[in-house]
Amino acid sequence: MQTEVLLDRFLTGLAPLDPVAVWAHGSLAGGDYQEGRSDLDLIAVLPSLTPRTVWRLAKAHARLRAEPLSRQLHCTYLTPSADMGRRHLTWAYEELFKRPVTRVTRRELHSFGRVLLGKPPADLLPPVSDRELTDFVVRDQRDFWRPALGNAPLWTRDVWVDLGLLTFARASVTLREGRLISKREALELLPGLGAPVEVVEDIRRRRYGQPGPAVENRAALTRGYLGPAIDELVAAYD
């Protein structure tokens, strides 16, 4: 399996930096991973992140560029004393930048994170309370996804249609039941939440079957559904 080969080479490249832990989250940990389609979402905890360490990380990732699936490998780097309220060094989309480790990611790690190396998440990451999780999910829908609907060109792209609908379904379950669900589970729930069935089937084909021609008016259907759906969801919990 190409995924396991890439992970093994990634861990080998990290070894000289003495990682405290390496974890997988997202679909790779949650049982919904599709090789070649899903991202490999990782968190690595290193003893320190000095400028020299950052340079060595960049070199290590550069050496993986020729490997199959390397474009899907995303890893955020923490230290044992990392402030979870800040953005953290991340390798994704073949470059280094900073982004936060969200409360959803932390809850995933505590609930079903896959330990690839070292200590488990419970030993190093602060837990996420139900209230913290609820507040984050509502804020993400209200402050990120709802305004993004106003940018029509974004919704001509597969990633926005897929994540917009799937994230909404996952948010609905988290707010209603306090649990996290996979993208596959979200896909099954979307028709019952009133999402346009033809768009849901389009996502299903691209994630789990053979992609076909894009649904006509897909962007308009998605935006027309998500606007009022997000408003209703946020109003119930804000």
Backbone bond lengths (Angstrom), bond angles and torsions (degrees), N, CA, C in turn:
res aa  C-N    CA-C-N  psi(-1)  N-CA   C-N-CA  omega(-1)  CA-C   N-CA-C  phi
1 M - - - 1.464 - - 1.519 109.02 -
2 Q 1.323 116.92 125.43 1.461 120.88 -175.75 1.522 112.57 -61.12
3 T 1.325 116.43 -32.49 1.460 119.61 -179.10 1.519 111.03 -61.50
4 E 1.327 116.97 -47.13 1.454 120.29 -177.75 1.523 111.10 -66.80
5 V 1.330 117.11 -35.61 1.474 120.36 176.94 1.527 110.14 -63.20
6 L 1.347 116.61 -44.69 1.465 120.26 179.79 1.528 110.94 -64.47
7 L 1.330 117.35 -43.62 1.460 119.94 179.19 1.526 111.21 -61.89
8 D 1.311 116.76 -40.90 1.465 120.23 178.81 1.528 110.93 -62.21
9 R 1.318 117.06 -42.36 1.465 120.23 179.73 1.529 111.33 -70.63
10 F 1.323 116.13 -33.99 1.459 119.66 176.34 1.526 110.51 -64.04
11 L 1.329 117.13 -46.94 1.455 120.89 179.75 1.527 111.71 -64.73
12 T 1.310 116.39 -36.04 1.472 120.30 176.99 1.521 110.21 -63.10
13 G 1.340 116.21 -41.12 1.459 119.97 179.12 1.510 113.01 -67.49
14 L 1.357 116.72 -29.65 1.465 120.67 178.59 1.523 112.99 -79.46
15 A 1.292 117.87 -22.06 1.464 121.92 -171.56 1.529 114.04 -50.99
16 P 1.346 120.24 -42.53 1.468 119.39 179.80 1.530 114.01 -61.97
17 L 1.335 117.72 -16.41 1.467 121.40 179.82 1.527 112.03 -92.69
18 D 1.343 117.29 4.38 1.471 123.19 176.67 1.524 113.02 53.18
19 P 1.311 119.04 57.44 1.468 119.97 -178.72 1.525 112.16 -59.92
20 V 1.325 114.71 140.66 1.462 121.35 176.52 1.528 109.83 -77.54
21 A 1.320 116.24 -35.59 1.460 121.39 -179.39 1.520 109.27 -163.64
22 V 1.320 115.84 152.56 1.463 122.85 170.02 1.523 107.03 -137.16
23 W 1.334 116.19 128.86 1.464 121.61 -176.89 1.526 110.14 -127.58
24 A 1.319 115.34 151.47 1.466 121.85 169.61 1.521 108.50 -107.30
25 H 1.334 115.91 143.58 1.461 121.30 172.69 1.515 107.71 -133.66
26 G 1.321 118.34 -166.85 1.460 120.29 -179.02 1.519 111.93 65.58
27 S 1.320 116.45 -151.95 1.462 120.99 -174.24 1.521 112.76 -65.63
28 L 1.327 117.96 -29.58 1.458 120.98 -179.86 1.524 110.92 -63.58
29 A 1.329 117.21 -31.78 1.459 121.22 178.31 1.521 112.39 -94.68
30 G 1.336 116.78 -27.89 1.456 120.83 -171.82 1.509 115.83 -90.35
31 G 1.334 118.32 1.28 1.453 120.49 175.45 1.513 115.68 87.79
32 D 1.335 117.78 13.69 1.461 120.71 -178.43 1.529 110.78 -120.65
33 Y 1.312 117.03 24.56 1.461 121.25 -174.51 1.524 111.08 -76.67
34 Q 1.338 115.84 132.83 1.460 122.98 177.54 1.528 108.23 -119.86
35 E 1.314 116.80 106.94 1.461 119.76 -175.03 1.533 110.82 -59.27
36 G 1.327 114.60 130.66 1.455 121.17 -179.49 1.512 113.96 88.50
37 R 1.335 117.04 -12.74 1.463 121.16 179.43 1.527 111.97 -118.62
38 S 1.327 116.07 -37.09 1.464 120.00 -178.55 1.521 110.64 -87.85
39 D 1.323 115.24 152.54 1.465 120.33 171.42 1.523 110.03 -78.03
40 L 1.331 115.06 155.25 1.456 121.33 172.32 1.526 106.30 -101.04
41 D 1.316 116.63 100.01 1.462 122.54 -173.98 1.522 109.70 -94.28
42 L 1.330 116.44 115.63 1.456 122.17 -174.31 1.520 111.48 -126.38
43 I 1.327 115.37 155.70 1.458 123.78 169.78 1.524 106.42 -129.00
44 A 1.330 116.76 130.33 1.463 121.08 175.37 1.521 109.15 -120.50
45 V 1.323 115.74 134.40 1.465 121.85 176.93 1.525 107.76 -106.48
46 L 1.337 115.26 118.81 1.464 121.36 -179.06 1.522 110.16 -111.31
47 P 1.330 118.28 154.20 1.464 120.07 -179.47 1.525 113.31 -57.08
48 S 1.331 117.06 -35.31 1.460 121.79 178.61 1.517 108.91 -157.24
49 L 1.326 115.36 165.37 1.472 120.66 177.85 1.525 108.33 -130.64
50 T 1.297 115.55 72.72 1.459 121.86 177.45 1.525 109.02 -79.90
51 P 1.341 118.41 165.64 1.464 119.90 175.54 1.528 112.60 -54.51
52 R 1.333 117.64 -37.38 1.462 119.76 178.24 1.525 111.01 -66.92
53 T 1.340 117.36 -37.53 1.463 120.43 177.14 1.520 110.77 -62.98
54 V 1.312 116.70 -42.79 1.461 120.87 179.28 1.522 110.33 -61.19
55 W 1.311 116.73 -42.69 1.470 120.92 178.33 1.521 110.18 -61.50
56 R 1.338 116.91 -42.70 1.466 120.20 -179.56 1.522 111.40 -67.19
57 L 1.329 117.55 -34.52 1.465 120.50 176.13 1.526 110.99 -64.67
58 A 1.314 115.94 -44.30 1.467 119.87 178.59 1.529 110.48 -59.26
59 K 1.310 116.78 -41.89 1.470 120.65 178.60 1.527 110.92 -65.69
60 A 1.329 116.55 -40.92 1.463 120.16 -179.42 1.524 111.08 -63.17
61 H 1.327 116.87 -42.71 1.462 119.47 178.23 1.524 111.38 -68.53
62 A 1.304 117.04 -37.55 1.466 120.05 178.96 1.535 110.82 -60.72
63 R 1.327 116.67 -34.75 1.467 119.78 179.96 1.521 112.03 -69.71
64 L 1.323 117.35 -17.67 1.463 120.58 -179.62 1.524 112.94 -91.43
65 R 1.321 117.46 -4.57 1.469 119.78 -170.75 1.518 113.80 -59.67
66 A 1.315 117.69 -29.84 1.460 119.95 -178.70 1.525 112.91 -82.95
67 E 1.329 116.69 -7.20 1.464 120.19 -177.73 1.535 111.04 -77.53
68 P 1.345 117.18 142.49 1.467 119.16 173.98 1.534 110.69 -56.45
69 L 1.309 115.79 139.59 1.473 124.27 177.47 1.520 114.12 75.20
70 S 1.328 118.87 1.44 1.467 119.67 -174.91 1.529 111.87 -61.13
71 R 1.327 117.97 -29.43 1.467 119.90 179.62 1.529 111.45 -66.91
72 Q 1.338 116.36 -23.63 1.466 119.67 179.97 1.527 113.29 -85.82
73 L 1.328 117.59 -9.08 1.464 119.93 -176.99 1.522 110.18 -81.82
74 H 1.323 115.77 117.15 1.459 122.99 178.59 1.524 108.05 -121.57
75 C 1.316 117.01 130.19 1.464 119.65 -179.10 1.523 110.56 -138.68
76 T 1.325 115.18 130.66 1.460 121.59 173.91 1.521 108.27 -102.70
77 Y 1.325 115.39 139.38 1.467 121.42 -175.22 1.522 110.80 -110.47
78 L 1.329 115.23 128.51 1.456 123.04 178.80 1.521 109.32 -122.04
79 T 1.327 115.45 167.62 1.457 122.25 166.14 1.530 107.19 -115.23
80 P 1.324 119.03 163.32 1.471 120.02 -178.44 1.518 113.96 -58.11
81 S 1.326 118.00 -25.37 1.465 121.02 -178.89 1.529 112.75 -103.61
82 A 1.310 117.33 18.40 1.466 121.16 -174.52 1.522 112.13 -59.78
83 D 1.319 116.12 140.12 1.459 123.93 175.46 1.527 107.93 -83.75
84 M 1.332 116.87 115.14 1.455 120.72 -176.23 1.529 112.83 -70.10
85 G 1.310 117.66 -10.16 1.454 120.39 177.72 1.516 113.49 -85.46
86 R 1.321 117.45 -2.92 1.465 121.15 -177.05 1.524 110.76 -107.29
87 R 1.325 115.49 169.13 1.461 120.76 173.45 1.533 108.86 -84.26
88 H 1.342 115.48 151.13 1.458 119.87 -173.68 1.529 111.21 -129.19
89 L 1.309 114.25 150.84 1.458 121.14 -178.85 1.528 110.44 -55.68
90 T 1.313 116.09 130.06 1.464 122.00 -176.03 1.518 110.50 -139.10
91 W 1.328 115.64 137.80 1.466 121.36 168.78 1.526 107.56 -102.21
92 A 1.310 117.37 117.82 1.463 122.46 176.66 1.513 108.31 -159.14
93 Y 1.333 115.97 150.08 1.462 121.46 179.72 1.534 110.61 55.36
94 E 1.347 114.32 33.86 1.467 123.71 174.77 1.524 113.31 64.13
95 E 1.331 116.87 32.70 1.459 120.28 173.98 1.518 110.54 -154.56
96 L 1.341 115.55 162.58 1.452 122.20 176.38 1.526 110.03 -97.16
97 F 1.324 115.74 134.01 1.457 121.31 174.22 1.533 106.38 -156.21
98 K 1.330 117.34 -173.55 1.462 120.25 -180.00 1.523 110.62 -119.68
99 R 1.318 115.42 139.92 1.461 121.03 174.81 1.525 108.46 -152.64
100 P 1.329 117.50 160.63 1.467 119.95 -178.02 1.523 112.25 -77.30
101 V 1.312 115.50 158.18 1.459 122.14 165.97 1.527 105.37 -94.35
102 T 1.316 117.02 108.15 1.458 120.27 -171.00 1.524 111.78 -71.88
103 R 1.316 114.80 165.29 1.462 120.00 177.14 1.525 111.26 -65.32
104 V 1.331 117.29 -31.34 1.463 119.50 175.49 1.519 110.31 -64.63
105 T 1.320 117.36 -44.32 1.463 120.70 178.09 1.517 110.88 -61.03
106 R 1.323 117.05 -44.20 1.461 119.93 178.96 1.524 111.86 -62.94
107 R 1.327 117.02 -40.78 1.471 119.66 177.68 1.531 110.27 -64.92
108 E 1.341 116.87 -41.12 1.466 119.91 175.58 1.521 111.05 -57.02
109 L 1.318 116.18 -46.43 1.461 120.08 -178.07 1.521 111.56 -62.04
110 H 1.324 116.84 -41.66 1.461 119.82 178.75 1.521 111.84 -70.35
111 S 1.335 117.63 -33.10 1.466 121.27 -174.23 1.531 112.42 -83.85
112 F 1.340 116.80 -44.47 1.467 118.40 -175.42 1.523 112.89 -149.94
113 G 1.325 117.55 24.04 1.456 119.72 179.20 1.520 111.72 -59.02
114 R 1.303 115.37 143.28 1.470 121.13 179.48 1.524 108.69 -98.25
115 V 1.311 116.93 119.55 1.461 121.63 -179.88 1.524 108.96 -82.88
116 L 1.312 116.17 114.81 1.461 121.45 177.40 1.518 111.45 -91.56
117 L 1.341 115.29 -25.06 1.469 119.64 -177.23 1.523 108.85 -163.96
118 G 1.315 117.06 139.12 1.451 121.58 168.18 1.519 115.47 78.30
119 K 1.325 115.29 -147.43 1.463 122.94 -172.50 1.528 111.79 -74.80
120 P 1.343 117.30 152.69 1.474 120.56 176.87 1.526 110.85 -76.17
121 P 1.347 117.14 160.32 1.473 120.40 179.84 1.523 113.96 -55.31
122 A 1.336 117.91 -35.59 1.460 120.51 -177.62 1.523 112.44 -61.06
123 D 1.331 117.74 -24.08 1.460 120.96 -179.70 1.519 112.84 -80.85
124 L 1.341 117.79 -18.12 1.467 119.77 -170.58 1.521 114.73 -128.23
125 L 1.320 117.75 -22.61 1.467 120.42 -176.07 1.521 110.71 -108.10
126 P 1.335 118.39 135.85 1.466 119.53 174.77 1.529 110.06 -66.29
127 P 1.337 117.53 143.58 1.472 120.10 179.20 1.525 111.35 -69.15
128 V 1.316 115.36 164.75 1.467 122.28 178.29 1.525 107.93 -113.99
129 S 1.306 116.71 119.96 1.470 120.18 179.45 1.523 110.02 -72.40
130 D 1.330 116.08 161.77 1.462 120.54 177.68 1.531 110.72 -59.70
131 R 1.320 116.56 -39.12 1.464 119.90 -179.84 1.525 111.18 -65.86
132 E 1.329 116.98 -42.54 1.466 120.27 177.78 1.519 110.99 -61.35
133 L 1.329 115.76 -41.05 1.464 119.85 -179.87 1.522 110.76 -65.47
134 T 1.325 116.57 -45.83 1.466 120.69 178.81 1.523 111.31 -59.49
135 D 1.322 116.42 -47.73 1.465 120.29 -179.54 1.522 111.41 -59.37
136 F 1.333 116.86 -41.29 1.466 119.91 -179.57 1.520 111.06 -65.79
137 V 1.324 117.16 -45.72 1.465 120.84 -176.73 1.526 110.65 -63.27
138 V 1.330 116.88 -43.66 1.459 119.88 177.96 1.522 110.66 -62.39
139 R 1.313 116.49 -45.44 1.469 120.79 -179.16 1.530 111.26 -63.04
140 D 1.326 117.07 -38.73 1.467 121.03 -179.98 1.529 110.54 -64.28
141 Q 1.326 116.50 -43.69 1.463 119.63 177.90 1.524 111.39 -67.08
142 R 1.317 117.31 -43.61 1.470 122.13 -174.87 1.524 112.50 -73.98
143 D 1.323 117.03 -44.18 1.467 120.82 -169.20 1.526 114.07 -99.14
144 F 1.322 117.23 -18.07 1.470 118.72 178.03 1.521 111.49 -110.84
145 W 1.330 117.34 -60.66 1.459 119.16 -172.46 1.519 113.15 -70.70
146 R 1.349 117.26 -39.66 1.469 118.04 -178.79 1.528 111.71 -63.79
147 P 1.335 120.53 -48.63 1.468 119.35 177.19 1.524 113.30 -63.09
148 A 1.346 117.04 -32.44 1.466 119.81 -178.74 1.517 112.28 -62.87
149 L 1.322 117.88 -24.13 1.464 120.79 178.50 1.521 112.40 -63.47
150 G 1.328 116.58 -21.26 1.460 120.05 178.25 1.508 114.04 -76.64
151 N 1.322 117.01 -10.41 1.467 121.62 -179.81 1.527 108.50 -100.30
152 A 1.318 116.75 83.67 1.468 121.83 -171.42 1.531 114.52 -55.94
153 P 1.349 120.83 -41.23 1.464 119.12 -177.85 1.530 114.34 -59.10
154 L 1.343 117.59 -29.59 1.468 119.50 179.33 1.520 111.36 -58.14
155 W 1.315 117.01 -35.35 1.458 121.75 -170.16 1.519 113.18 -83.89
156 T 1.328 116.80 5.41 1.462 120.14 169.36 1.526 110.76 -84.30
157 R 1.326 117.31 -6.22 1.470 122.09 -177.23 1.525 110.64 -100.15
158 D 1.338 115.02 141.11 1.467 120.60 -178.58 1.517 112.34 -53.10
159 V 1.330 117.04 -45.51 1.461 120.74 -171.63 1.523 111.76 -61.57
160 W 1.330 117.55 -36.07 1.465 120.10 -179.32 1.517 111.51 -73.03
161 V 1.326 116.61 -42.17 1.467 119.80 177.38 1.528 109.88 -61.78
162 D 1.334 115.92 -48.62 1.463 120.38 -177.04 1.530 111.29 -62.19
163 L 1.319 116.46 -54.92 1.458 119.65 -175.07 1.528 112.12 -70.19
164 G 1.324 116.75 -35.63 1.457 118.47 178.73 1.517 111.80 -58.68
165 L 1.331 117.06 -49.29 1.459 120.84 -178.90 1.521 112.32 -72.41
166 L 1.322 117.18 -44.50 1.464 120.07 -177.54 1.531 111.31 -67.19
167 T 1.322 116.97 -39.96 1.459 119.35 178.75 1.521 110.79 -65.43
168 F 1.325 116.80 -37.64 1.465 119.27 177.44 1.528 111.02 -62.35
169 A 1.328 117.53 -45.97 1.468 120.07 179.93 1.522 111.00 -63.15
170 R 1.325 116.82 -41.28 1.471 120.43 179.22 1.528 110.23 -65.73
171 A 1.325 116.52 -40.76 1.465 119.99 178.11 1.520 110.64 -61.99
172 S 1.323 117.38 -40.73 1.461 121.32 -179.24 1.526 111.07 -59.43
173 V 1.328 116.54 -43.97 1.464 120.27 -179.66 1.519 110.97 -70.36
174 T 1.324 117.30 -41.55 1.467 119.75 179.46 1.519 110.64 -60.51
175 L 1.327 117.33 -43.48 1.460 120.22 -179.07 1.525 112.37 -70.42
176 R 1.314 116.50 -35.51 1.464 120.06 -177.11 1.530 112.09 -80.55
177 E 1.343 116.25 -38.26 1.462 119.63 -170.84 1.531 113.83 -120.21
178 G 1.330 117.18 -8.51 1.458 119.98 178.29 1.506 114.97 74.36
179 R 1.348 118.00 19.29 1.459 120.43 -179.52 1.520 110.35 -126.68
180 L 1.330 114.94 162.40 1.452 121.80 177.47 1.518 109.16 -100.35
181 I 1.329 116.36 142.23 1.459 120.60 178.69 1.522 109.22 -125.12
182 S 1.316 115.08 162.07 1.463 121.23 179.64 1.527 110.65 -79.84
183 K 1.324 115.20 168.26 1.455 120.01 176.15 1.530 110.88 -64.52
184 R 1.327 116.88 -36.00 1.465 119.27 178.06 1.531 110.84 -63.18
185 E 1.327 116.84 -43.84 1.464 119.82 177.19 1.524 110.78 -62.86
186 A 1.320 116.68 -40.79 1.463 120.47 178.81 1.521 110.91 -61.01
187 L 1.317 116.02 -40.24 1.464 120.84 -179.84 1.524 110.70 -61.82
188 E 1.333 116.60 -39.03 1.465 120.34 179.62 1.527 111.43 -68.28
189 L 1.326 116.88 -29.93 1.463 120.75 -176.42 1.523 113.60 -83.61
190 L 1.319 117.31 -23.36 1.459 120.16 -171.85 1.535 114.74 -57.29
191 P 1.327 120.52 -44.35 1.476 117.95 179.18 1.530 112.12 -58.51
192 G 1.347 116.89 -39.04 1.455 120.06 178.77 1.516 113.66 -68.04
193 L 1.341 116.23 -19.42 1.460 121.21 176.55 1.524 111.87 -89.53
194 G 1.334 116.44 2.16 1.461 120.68 176.80 1.510 115.46 93.53
195 A 1.329 117.82 7.70 1.461 120.54 -179.80 1.531 110.75 -68.75
196 P 1.344 117.47 150.19 1.476 119.72 -179.97 1.532 111.05 -62.32
197 V 1.327 116.14 120.25 1.462 121.44 -171.93 1.523 111.43 -61.05
198 E 1.335 118.00 -38.77 1.458 119.66 -177.50 1.533 111.43 -64.93
199 V 1.318 117.33 -32.43 1.466 120.18 177.33 1.529 110.27 -73.54
200 V 1.319 116.60 -39.71 1.467 120.53 177.21 1.528 110.04 -60.06
201 E 1.315 117.19 -43.58 1.465 120.30 178.95 1.525 111.79 -66.55
202 D 1.316 116.90 -33.40 1.462 121.57 175.34 1.531 109.89 -61.44
203 I 1.330 116.85 -44.45 1.470 120.85 177.81 1.527 110.34 -63.66
204 R 1.321 116.58 -43.14 1.459 120.88 -178.76 1.534 111.05 -59.09
205 R 1.322 115.96 -44.77 1.467 119.11 -179.72 1.520 111.42 -62.30
206 R 1.333 116.52 -41.77 1.467 119.10 -177.34 1.523 112.55 -71.71
207 R 1.333 117.28 -31.60 1.468 119.60 -178.89 1.525 113.34 -87.21
208 Y 1.331 117.14 -34.68 1.457 119.20 -170.35 1.526 114.65 -127.04
209 G 1.324 118.10 -4.63 1.454 120.07 -178.36 1.513 111.48 -136.80
210 Q 1.309 115.79 -142.07 1.455 121.99 179.20 1.526 109.40 -103.21
211 P 1.322 118.21 118.76 1.471 119.99 -179.51 1.523 111.03 -61.38
212 G 1.315 115.66 143.69 1.454 121.77 175.88 1.510 110.49 -120.76
213 P 1.306 117.75 -169.07 1.469 120.14 176.94 1.527 110.65 -60.31
214 A 1.330 115.69 142.86 1.463 119.98 -179.95 1.529 110.54 -62.50
215 V 1.309 116.54 143.89 1.461 122.15 178.40 1.529 109.70 -63.83
216 E 1.321 115.49 133.27 1.466 119.66 178.01 1.529 109.68 -62.72
217 N 1.329 115.32 137.37 1.476 121.54 -179.66 1.524 112.90 61.98
218 R 1.331 115.90 26.10 1.462 119.96 -178.30 1.523 112.12 -57.06
219 A 1.325 116.72 -45.00 1.462 120.42 -178.40 1.524 111.03 -62.23
220 A 1.330 116.45 -45.91 1.468 120.19 -178.92 1.523 111.22 -65.16
221 L 1.326 117.03 -40.39 1.462 120.52 178.40 1.528 111.11 -62.56
222 T 1.325 115.86 -43.56 1.466 120.37 -178.35 1.516 111.05 -66.15
223 R 1.322 116.73 -47.52 1.468 120.25 -178.83 1.529 111.30 -66.69
224 G 1.329 116.03 -38.47 1.457 119.53 179.18 1.523 112.78 -64.49
225 Y 1.327 115.87 -32.62 1.464 119.67 177.51 1.525 111.61 -78.92
226 L 1.324 117.34 -48.24 1.463 120.50 -171.79 1.521 113.48 -66.96
227 G 1.324 118.21 -33.88 1.459 119.52 -178.17 1.524 112.81 -54.27
228 P 1.321 118.07 -64.71 1.469 119.27 179.52 1.523 113.42 -65.90
229 A 1.348 117.51 -30.99 1.466 119.68 -179.71 1.518 110.68 -65.45
230 I 1.330 117.25 -44.38 1.465 120.70 178.05 1.527 110.37 -65.46
231 D 1.323 116.91 -42.87 1.473 119.99 179.32 1.529 110.93 -57.14
232 E 1.319 116.06 -44.16 1.465 120.20 -178.69 1.529 111.10 -66.70
233 L 1.327 116.00 -42.29 1.468 120.37 179.89 1.522 111.13 -63.11
234 V 1.309 116.27 -48.23 1.459 120.47 -177.38 1.529 110.57 -64.63
235 A 1.323 116.77 -40.42 1.473 119.94 -179.56 1.528 111.98 -61.12
236 A 1.318 116.48 -30.19 1.460 120.13 -177.52 1.527 112.69 -76.55
237 Y 1.338 116.70 -21.41 1.467 118.98 -173.50 1.520 113.29 -125.62
238 D 1.325 119.01 -9.63 1.464 121.06 -175.45 1.540 110.01 -74.21
